[in-house]
Amino acid sequence: MTERESLELEVAEARTRDVGRALARLNRQTMSRLGLRPGDFIEVEGKRRTVAIAWPAYTEDEDHDIIRIDGVIRHNAGTSIGETVRISKVDLKPISKLVLAPTEPIRFSSDFGVYVRQILEDKPLSKGDTVMIPILGEALRLIITSIQPDQSGYVTEDSEVAVKEEPVKEMDTSRPKVSYEDIGGLEDARRK
């Protein structure tokens, strides 16, 4: 097995418009060095590994070796703003079966898995990741307990998605459950 090329980048806060889209914004030089095109999948490794979608950096970030990722990706990678993560290109396969579980007791209809699949479609996921599913103006936290055929993949319209009613514990509860981007970011406050 050959070693994939990887780079270390400093983690920066995602812009509000990117929250929940599984995007990792990277400058052109980083994308070129790793052979990435917009929409390719990358592995983001902090204290744990997760996956994201490589996307071009904002113009003002082109001269900086940063990766802009939202609070969900940071949580899943076990990292924070200002820390360093290792990234590399990764080839993901479609997920055939995805099983998720809530972090607290909840009841839902039998077709809830179809709704979750629609929300997660085309997004890269890894076993153990936390995902946020919007329901009636709130965000339901679900943990990925099983992925087939691999430990990471992306959801398609053909993916079978099951949501257990029995809650599971999150792997790392020391990180905040809500990030600044989730509530609109700090950009306005910083400008003042």
DRENPA-3360 file (N, C-alpha, C; in nm, 2 decimals, always signed):
BEGIN
1 = MTERESLE = +0.08/-0.12/+0.00/+0.00/+0.00/+0.00/+0.09/+0.12/+0.00 ~ +0.06/+0.22/-0.09/+0.14/+0.34/-0.10/+0.09/+0.44/+0.00 ~ +0.18/+0.52/+0.05/+0.14/+0.63/+0.14/+0.08/+0.74/+0.06 ~ -0.04/+0.79/+0.11/-0.10/+0.90/+0.04/-0.03/+1.03/+0.08 ~ -0.02/+1.12/-0.02/+0.04/+1.25/+0.02/-0.05/+1.33/+0.11 ~ +0.00/+1.39/+0.21/-0.08/+1.47/+0.30/-0.01/+1.60/+0.34 ~ -0.09/+1.69/+0.39/-0.04/+1.82/+0.43/-0.10/+1.86/+0.56 ~ -0.03/+1.94/+0.64/-0.09/+1.99/+0.76/-0.13/+2.13/+0.74;
9 = LEVAEART = -0.25/+2.17/+0.79/-0.31/+2.30/+0.78/-0.37/+2.34/+0.91 ~ -0.37/+2.47/+0.93/-0.43/+2.53/+1.05/-0.58/+2.54/+1.03 ~ -0.66/+2.50/+1.13/-0.80/+2.51/+1.12/-0.86/+2.65/+1.15 ~ -0.95/+2.69/+1.06/-1.01/+2.82/+1.07/-1.16/+2.80/+1.06 ~ -1.23/+2.90/+1.12/-1.38/+2.90/+1.12/-1.44/+2.90/+0.99 ~ -1.54/+2.82/+0.96/-1.61/+2.82/+0.83/-1.70/+2.95/+0.83 ~ -1.73/+3.00/+0.71/-1.82/+3.11/+0.69/-1.96/+3.05/+0.71 ~ -2.05/+3.14/+0.75/-2.19/+3.09/+0.78/-2.25/+3.02/+0.66;
17 = RDVGRALA = -2.23/+3.07/+0.54/-2.29/+3.01/+0.42/-2.25/+2.86/+0.40 ~ -2.13/+2.82/+0.46/-2.08/+2.68/+0.44/-2.12/+2.59/+0.55 ~ -2.18/+2.63/+0.66/-2.22/+2.55/+0.77/-2.32/+2.44/+0.73 ~ -2.29/+2.32/+0.76/-2.38/+2.20/+0.73/-2.36/+2.15/+0.59 ~ -2.27/+2.20/+0.52/-2.25/+2.15/+0.38/-2.14/+2.05/+0.36 ~ -2.07/+2.02/+0.47/-1.95/+1.92/+0.46/-1.84/+1.97/+0.38 ~ -1.82/+2.10/+0.37/-1.72/+2.16/+0.29/-1.59/+2.19/+0.37 ~ -1.48/+2.17/+0.30/-1.35/+2.21/+0.36/-1.29/+2.30/+0.26;
25 = RLNRQTMS = -1.28/+2.43/+0.29/-1.22/+2.53/+0.20/-1.07/+2.53/+0.20 ~ -1.01/+2.51/+0.08/-0.86/+2.50/+0.07/-0.81/+2.59/-0.04 ~ -0.69/+2.65/-0.02/-0.64/+2.74/-0.13/-0.59/+2.66/-0.25 ~ -0.57/+2.73/-0.36/-0.53/+2.66/-0.49/-0.41/+2.58/-0.47 ~ -0.31/+2.63/-0.40/-0.18/+2.56/-0.39/-0.20/+2.43/-0.32 ~ -0.28/+2.42/-0.21/-0.30/+2.30/-0.14/-0.38/+2.20/-0.23 ~ -0.48/+2.25/-0.30/-0.56/+2.16/-0.38/-0.47/+2.10/-0.49 ~ -0.38/+2.19/-0.55/-0.29/+2.14/-0.66/-0.19/+2.03/-0.60;
33 = RLGLRPGD = -0.13/+2.06/-0.49/-0.03/+1.97/-0.43/-0.09/+1.83/-0.40 ~ -0.22/+1.83/-0.36/-0.29/+1.70/-0.33/-0.36/+1.64/-0.45 ~ -0.36/+1.71/-0.57/-0.43/+1.66/-0.69/-0.58/+1.67/-0.67 ~ -0.63/+1.77/-0.60/-0.77/+1.78/-0.57/-0.84/+1.87/-0.67 ~ -0.97/+1.84/-0.70/-1.06/+1.93/-0.78/-1.17/+1.95/-0.69 ~ -1.24/+2.07/-0.71/-1.36/+2.09/-0.63/-1.46/+1.98/-0.63 ~ -1.50/+1.93/-0.51/-1.60/+1.82/-0.50/-1.53/+1.69/-0.47 ~ -1.39/+1.68/-0.48/-1.32/+1.56/-0.43/-1.34/+1.55/-0.28;
41 = FIEVEGKR = -1.32/+1.42/-0.24/-1.33/+1.39/-0.09/-1.19/+1.40/-0.03 ~ -1.18/+1.45/+0.09/-1.06/+1.45/+0.17/-1.08/+1.39/+0.30 ~ -0.97/+1.34/+0.36/-0.97/+1.29/+0.50/-0.91/+1.40/+0.58 ~ -0.98/+1.44/+0.69/-0.93/+1.54/+0.78/-0.90/+1.47/+0.91 ~ -0.77/+1.48/+0.95/-0.73/+1.40/+1.07/-0.68/+1.50/+1.18 ~ -0.76/+1.50/+1.29/-0.71/+1.57/+1.41/-0.69/+1.46/+1.51 ~ -0.76/+1.46/+1.62/-0.75/+1.35/+1.72/-0.82/+1.23/+1.67 ~ -0.91/+1.25/+1.57/-0.98/+1.14/+1.50/-0.99/+1.17/+1.36;
49 = RTVAIAWP = -1.03/+1.08/+1.28/-1.04/+1.10/+1.13/-1.19/+1.11/+1.09 ~ -1.21/+1.21/+1.00/-1.34/+1.22/+0.94/-1.32/+1.26/+0.79 ~ -1.42/+1.28/+0.72/-1.41/+1.31/+0.57/-1.49/+1.44/+0.54 ~ -1.45/+1.50/+0.44/-1.52/+1.63/+0.40/-1.50/+1.64/+0.24 ~ -1.57/+1.75/+0.19/-1.56/+1.78/+0.05/-1.46/+1.89/+0.03 ~ -1.36/+1.87/-0.06/-1.27/+1.98/-0.09/-1.34/+2.09/-0.17 ~ -1.32/+2.21/-0.13/-1.38/+2.32/-0.20/-1.28/+2.44/-0.21 ~ -1.28/+2.52/-0.31/-1.19/+2.63/-0.32/-1.20/+2.73/-0.21;
57 = AYTEDEDH = -1.09/+2.79/-0.17/-1.08/+2.89/-0.06/-1.14/+3.02/-0.11 ~ -1.18/+3.10/-0.02/-1.22/+3.24/-0.05/-1.10/+3.31/-0.10 ~ -1.11/+3.41/-0.18/-1.00/+3.49/-0.24/-0.91/+3.54/-0.13 ~ -0.96/+3.59/-0.02/-0.87/+3.65/+0.08/-0.80/+3.54/+0.16 ~ -0.83/+3.42/+0.14/-0.76/+3.31/+0.21/-0.65/+3.24/+0.12 ~ -0.63/+3.28/-0.01/-0.54/+3.22/-0.10/-0.40/+3.22/-0.05 ~ -0.35/+3.31/+0.03/-0.22/+3.32/+0.07/-0.19/+3.26/+0.21 ~ -0.30/+3.19/+0.26/-0.29/+3.13/+0.39/-0.30/+2.98/+0.39;
65 = DIIRIDGV = -0.22/+2.91/+0.47/-0.23/+2.76/+0.47/-0.33/+2.72/+0.58 ~ -0.45/+2.74/+0.55/-0.56/+2.71/+0.64/-0.66/+2.62/+0.58 ~ -0.75/+2.56/+0.66/-0.86/+2.48/+0.61/-0.98/+2.54/+0.69 ~ -1.08/+2.59/+0.62/-1.20/+2.64/+0.68/-1.30/+2.53/+0.69 ~ -1.34/+2.49/+0.81/-1.43/+2.38/+0.83/-1.53/+2.42/+0.94 ~ -1.65/+2.37/+0.93/-1.75/+2.41/+1.03/-1.74/+2.33/+1.16 ~ -1.82/+2.37/+1.26/-1.82/+2.30/+1.39/-1.84/+2.16/+1.39 ~ -1.92/+2.11/+1.30/-1.95/+1.96/+1.29/-1.83/+1.89/+1.24;
73 = IRHNAGTS = -1.76/+1.94/+1.14/-1.64/+1.87/+1.09/-1.53/+1.88/+1.20 ~ -1.52/+1.99/+1.26/-1.42/+2.01/+1.37/-1.44/+1.91/+1.48 ~ -1.57/+1.90/+1.52/-1.61/+1.80/+1.63/-1.57/+1.66/+1.58 ~ -1.61/+1.62/+1.46/-1.59/+1.49/+1.41/-1.44/+1.46/+1.39 ~ -1.36/+1.56/+1.37/-1.21/+1.54/+1.35/-1.14/+1.55/+1.49 ~ -1.21/+1.60/+1.59/-1.15/+1.61/+1.72/-1.05/+1.73/+1.72 ~ -1.09/+1.84/+1.67/-1.00/+1.96/+1.66/-1.08/+2.08/+1.69 ~ -1.00/+2.19/+1.70/-1.06/+2.33/+1.73/-1.00/+2.43/+1.64;
81 = IGETVRIS = -1.06/+2.55/+1.63/-1.00/+2.66/+1.56/-0.86/+2.69/+1.61 ~ -0.76/+2.71/+1.52/-0.63/+2.74/+1.56/-0.54/+2.61/+1.57 ~ -0.60/+2.50/+1.58/-0.52/+2.37/+1.59/-0.48/+2.33/+1.45 ~ -0.39/+2.23/+1.44/-0.35/+2.18/+1.31/-0.41/+2.04/+1.28 ~ -0.45/+2.02/+1.16/-0.50/+1.89/+1.11/-0.42/+1.85/+0.99 ~ -0.42/+1.72/+0.97/-0.35/+1.66/+0.85/-0.46/+1.62/+0.75 ~ -0.44/+1.66/+0.62/-0.54/+1.63/+0.52/-0.48/+1.55/+0.41 ~ -0.56/+1.47/+0.35/-0.52/+1.39/+0.23/-0.64/+1.36/+0.14;
89 = KVDLKPIS = -0.61/+1.34/+0.02/-0.72/+1.30/-0.08/-0.76/+1.16/-0.04 ~ -0.89/+1.13/-0.06/-0.94/+0.99/-0.03/-1.05/+0.96/-0.13 ~ -1.04/+0.83/-0.17/-1.15/+0.78/-0.27/-1.25/+0.71/-0.18 ~ -1.37/+0.76/-0.19/-1.48/+0.70/-0.11/-1.58/+0.63/-0.20 ~ -1.64/+0.52/-0.15/-1.74/+0.45/-0.22/-1.88/+0.49/-0.17 ~ -1.98/+0.47/-0.25/-2.12/+0.49/-0.20/-2.15/+0.40/-0.09 ~ -2.22/+0.45/+0.01/-2.26/+0.38/+0.13/-2.38/+0.29/+0.08 ~ -2.38/+0.16/+0.11/-2.49/+0.08/+0.08/-2.59/+0.08/+0.20;
97 = KLVLAPTE = -2.54/+0.08/+0.32/-2.62/+0.08/+0.44/-2.56/+0.17/+0.55 ~ -2.64/+0.26/+0.61/-2.60/+0.35/+0.71/-2.69/+0.34/+0.83 ~ -2.63/+0.32/+0.95/-2.71/+0.31/+1.07/-2.67/+0.42/+1.16 ~ -2.77/+0.50/+1.21/-2.75/+0.61/+1.30/-2.83/+0.59/+1.43 ~ -2.79/+0.66/+1.53/-2.87/+0.65/+1.66/-2.86/+0.79/+1.72 ~ -2.97/+0.83/+1.79/-2.98/+0.96/+1.86/-2.89/+0.96/+1.98 ~ -2.87/+1.08/+2.04/-2.79/+1.09/+2.16/-2.88/+1.10/+2.28 ~ -3.01/+1.11/+2.25/-3.11/+1.12/+2.36/-3.24/+1.04/+2.31;
105 = PIRFSSDF = -3.32/+0.99/+2.40/-3.44/+0.92/+2.36/-3.53/+1.00/+2.28 ~ -3.58/+0.94/+2.17/-3.67/+1.01/+2.08/-3.75/+0.91/+2.00 ~ -3.87/+0.95/+1.96/-3.95/+0.86/+1.88/-3.97/+0.93/+1.74 ~ -3.98/+0.85/+1.64/-4.00/+0.91/+1.51/-4.08/+0.81/+1.42 ~ -4.13/+0.86/+1.31/-4.21/+0.77/+1.22/-4.12/+0.67/+1.14 ~ -4.18/+0.57/+1.09/-4.11/+0.46/+1.02/-4.03/+0.51/+0.89 ~ -4.08/+0.62/+0.84/-4.01/+0.67/+0.72/-3.90/+0.78/+0.75 ~ -3.87/+0.79/+0.87/-3.77/+0.89/+0.91/-3.63/+0.87/+0.85;
113 = GVYVRQIL = -3.60/+0.74/+0.82/-3.47/+0.71/+0.76/-3.46/+0.77/+0.62 ~ -3.58/+0.77/+0.55/-3.58/+0.83/+0.41/-3.55/+0.98/+0.42 ~ -3.61/+1.05/+0.52/-3.58/+1.19/+0.54/-3.43/+1.21/+0.57 ~ -3.38/+1.13/+0.66/-3.24/+1.15/+0.69/-3.15/+1.12/+0.57 ~ -3.18/+1.02/+0.49/-3.10/+1.00/+0.37/-3.11/+1.12/+0.28 ~ -3.22/+1.18/+0.26/-3.23/+1.30/+0.17/-3.15/+1.41/+0.22 ~ -3.14/+1.43/+0.35/-3.06/+1.54/+0.41/-2.91/+1.51/+0.39 ~ -2.87/+1.39/+0.40/-2.73/+1.35/+0.40/-2.68/+1.31/+0.26;
121 = EDKPLSKG = -2.77/+1.31/+0.16/-2.73/+1.27/+0.03/-2.61/+1.35/-0.03 ~ -2.52/+1.28/-0.08/-2.39/+1.33/-0.14/-2.29/+1.37/-0.04 ~ -2.32/+1.36/+0.09/-2.23/+1.40/+0.19/-2.14/+1.28/+0.23 ~ -2.01/+1.31/+0.25/-1.92/+1.21/+0.30/-1.93/+1.19/+0.45 ~ -1.92/+1.07/+0.50/-1.94/+1.03/+0.64/-1.85/+0.93/+0.68 ~ -1.81/+0.92/+0.81/-1.73/+0.82/+0.87/-1.80/+0.76/+0.99 ~ -1.77/+0.64/+1.02/-1.83/+0.57/+1.14/-1.79/+0.65/+1.26 ~ -1.88/+0.68/+1.35/-1.85/+0.76/+1.47/-1.88/+0.91/+1.46;
129 = DTVMIPIL = -1.90/+0.95/+1.34/-1.93/+1.10/+1.31/-2.06/+1.13/+1.38 ~ -2.08/+1.26/+1.41/-2.20/+1.32/+1.45/-2.26/+1.40/+1.33 ~ -2.39/+1.38/+1.31/-2.45/+1.46/+1.21/-2.57/+1.54/+1.27 ~ -2.60/+1.65/+1.21/-2.72/+1.73/+1.26/-2.83/+1.72/+1.16 ~ -2.95/+1.68/+1.20/-3.06/+1.67/+1.11/-3.17/+1.77/+1.16 ~ -3.20/+1.86/+1.07/-3.30/+1.97/+1.10/-3.44/+1.91/+1.11 ~ -3.51/+1.94/+1.23/-3.65/+1.90/+1.25/-3.72/+2.01/+1.32 ~ -3.82/+2.06/+1.26/-3.91/+2.16/+1.32/-3.83/+2.28/+1.38;
137 = GEALRLII = -3.73/+2.33/+1.31/-3.65/+2.44/+1.35/-3.54/+2.41/+1.45 ~ -3.53/+2.28/+1.49/-3.42/+2.24/+1.58/-3.33/+2.15/+1.51 ~ -3.22/+2.11/+1.57/-3.12/+2.02/+1.51/-3.11/+1.89/+1.59 ~ -3.15/+1.78/+1.54/-3.14/+1.65/+1.60/-3.00/+1.60/+1.58 ~ -2.93/+1.56/+1.69/-2.80/+1.51/+1.68/-2.81/+1.36/+1.67 ~ -2.74/+1.30/+1.56/-2.74/+1.16/+1.54/-2.59/+1.12/+1.53 ~ -2.56/+1.00/+1.58/-2.43/+0.94/+1.57/-2.43/+0.83/+1.47 ~ -2.33/+0.82/+1.38/-2.32/+0.71/+1.29/-2.26/+0.59/+1.36;
145 = TSIQPDQS = -2.34/+0.48/+1.37/-2.30/+0.37/+1.44/-2.24/+0.26/+1.35 ~ -2.28/+0.26/+1.22/-2.24/+0.16/+1.13/-2.25/+0.21/+0.98 ~ -2.15/+0.18/+0.91/-2.14/+0.21/+0.76/-2.10/+0.09/+0.69 ~ -2.17/+0.06/+0.58/-2.13/-0.06/+0.49/-2.12/+0.00/+0.35 ~ -2.02/-0.04/+0.27/-1.93/-0.15/+0.29/-1.80/-0.11/+0.37 ~ -1.76/+0.02/+0.38/-1.64/+0.06/+0.44/-1.67/+0.15/+0.57 ~ -1.56/+0.19/+0.63/-1.57/+0.28/+0.75/-1.61/+0.42/+0.72 ~ -1.59/+0.46/+0.59/-1.63/+0.59/+0.54/-1.69/+0.58/+0.40;
153 = GYVTEDSE = -1.77/+0.67/+0.36/-1.83/+0.67/+0.23/-1.92/+0.79/+0.21 ~ -2.00/+0.79/+0.11/-2.09/+0.90/+0.08/-2.23/+0.84/+0.06 ~ -2.33/+0.92/+0.10/-2.47/+0.88/+0.08/-2.52/+0.90/-0.06 ~ -2.60/+0.81/-0.11/-2.66/+0.82/-0.24/-2.81/+0.80/-0.22 ~ -2.89/+0.82/-0.33/-3.03/+0.79/-0.32/-3.06/+0.64/-0.30 ~ -2.96/+0.56/-0.33/-2.98/+0.41/-0.32/-2.93/+0.36/-0.18 ~ -2.87/+0.45/-0.10/-2.83/+0.41/+0.04/-2.94/+0.37/+0.12 ~ -2.93/+0.26/+0.19/-3.03/+0.22/+0.29/-3.00/+0.29/+0.42;
161 = VAVKEEPV = -3.09/+0.37/+0.48/-3.06/+0.45/+0.60/-3.16/+0.40/+0.71 ~ -3.10/+0.36/+0.82/-3.18/+0.32/+0.94/-3.14/+0.40/+1.06 ~ -3.24/+0.45/+1.13/-3.22/+0.53/+1.26/-3.28/+0.45/+1.37 ~ -3.19/+0.41/+1.47/-3.23/+0.34/+1.59/-3.30/+0.43/+1.68 ~ -3.39/+0.38/+1.76/-3.45/+0.46/+1.86/-3.37/+0.47/+1.99 ~ -3.29/+0.36/+2.02/-3.21/+0.35/+2.14/-3.10/+0.45/+2.13 ~ -3.08/+0.54/+2.23/-2.97/+0.64/+2.22/-2.84/+0.58/+2.25 ~ -2.74/+0.65/+2.19/-2.60/+0.61/+2.22/-2.52/+0.73/+2.27;
169 = KEMDTSRP = -2.41/+0.71/+2.34/-2.33/+0.82/+2.39/-2.24/+0.87/+2.28 ~ -2.21/+1.00/+2.28/-2.12/+1.06/+2.19/-1.98/+1.02/+2.24 ~ -1.89/+1.01/+2.15/-1.75/+0.96/+2.18/-1.67/+1.07/+2.26 ~ -1.70/+1.20/+2.22/-1.62/+1.31/+2.29/-1.72/+1.42/+2.33 ~ -1.76/+1.42/+2.46/-1.85/+1.52/+2.50/-1.78/+1.64/+2.56 ~ -1.65/+1.64/+2.56/-1.58/+1.76/+2.61/-1.59/+1.88/+2.52 ~ -1.62/+1.86/+2.39/-1.63/+1.97/+2.30/-1.77/+2.03/+2.30 ~ -1.78/+2.16/+2.28/-1.91/+2.22/+2.28/-2.00/+2.16/+2.17;
177 = KVSYEDIG = -2.13/+2.16/+2.21/-2.22/+2.10/+2.11/-2.27/+2.20/+2.01 ~ -2.25/+2.33/+2.04/-2.29/+2.44/+1.95/-2.17/+2.52/+1.92 ~ -2.14/+2.55/+1.79/-2.03/+2.63/+1.76/-2.07/+2.77/+1.72 ~ -1.98/+2.86/+1.70/-2.02/+3.00/+1.67/-2.09/+3.00/+1.53 ~ -2.04/+2.92/+1.43/-2.11/+2.92/+1.30/-2.26/+2.88/+1.31 ~ -2.28/+2.79/+1.41/-2.42/+2.74/+1.42/-2.52/+2.85/+1.46 ~ -2.47/+2.95/+1.52/-2.55/+3.06/+1.56/-2.52/+3.19/+1.48 ~ -2.46/+3.17/+1.37/-2.44/+3.29/+1.28/-2.29/+3.34/+1.28;
185 = GLEDARRK = -2.20/+3.28/+1.35/-2.06/+3.32/+1.34/-2.03/+3.45/+1.42 ~ -1.91/+3.49/+1.41/-1.86/+3.61/+1.48/-1.82/+3.72/+1.39 ~ -1.84/+3.70/+1.26/-1.79/+3.80/+1.16/-1.84/+3.94/+1.18 ~ -1.97/+3.96/+1.21/-2.02/+4.09/+1.24/-1.96/+4.15/+1.36 ~ -1.94/+4.07/+1.47/-1.88/+4.12/+1.59/-1.74/+4.16/+1.57 ~ -1.67/+4.08/+1.49/-1.53/+4.11/+1.46/-1.51/+4.24/+1.38 ~ -1.60/+4.27/+1.29/-1.59/+4.39/+1.21/-1.61/+4.52/+1.29 ~ -1.69/+4.51/+1.40/-1.72/+4.62/+1.48/-1.60/+4.64/+1.56;
% end
